[in-house]
């Protein structure tokens, strides 16, 4: 499996307050970014996997909603997470 519980804890530890802070927007965005990258690589090899393609589109939408929320609430945290993960709008 590509995403283990230790890997998830690592994301939440580096981008959240601690490894048990799974609800922070920064941790969720980092986790979604990792999953999006994995699904993108999968779709490069399997172009007709439409279920995965749909899941990828849903994940991108969820990440965008969290980024918009973070931008409204705290622009500094938004800029930091975008810079750390190398995202662009």
C-alpha positions, -999 to +999 in steps of 0.1 A: +000+000+000+013+034-010-001+053+020+005+038+054-005+051+088+031+061+095+033+081+063+000+099+073+014+107+107+045+121+091+024+145+069+004+156+099+035+160+120+053+182+094+023+203+083+000+202+114+006+210+150+015+174+159+010+139+145-025+136+160-038+168+146-055+153+116-081+180+111-058+209+104-062+223+068-025+222+062-022+185+070-052+177+049-039+197+020-005+179+022-022+145+023-044+153-006-013+166-026+005+133-020-026+113-031-031+135-062+005+130-072+002+092-068-031+091-088-016+112-115+013+088-119-012+059-120-032+076-148-002+082-169+002+044-173-036+036-172-053+061-194-087+044-195-091+040-157-121+063-155-128+055-118-094+067-108-098+097-130-130+106-112-114+102-078-085+124-089-109+152-099-128+149-066-095+151-046-084+182-066-117+198-058-115+190-021-079+204-019-091+235-038-119+241-013-095+237+017-071+261+001-099+287-005-110+283+031-074+287+044-070+318+022-101+334+037-092+325+073-055+332+074-036+343+043-002+338+059-008+301+066-022+298+030+010+313+015+032+291+037+015+258+027+014+268-010+052+276-009+060+244+010+041+221-013+049+240-045+013+245-055-001+271-079-035+284-086 
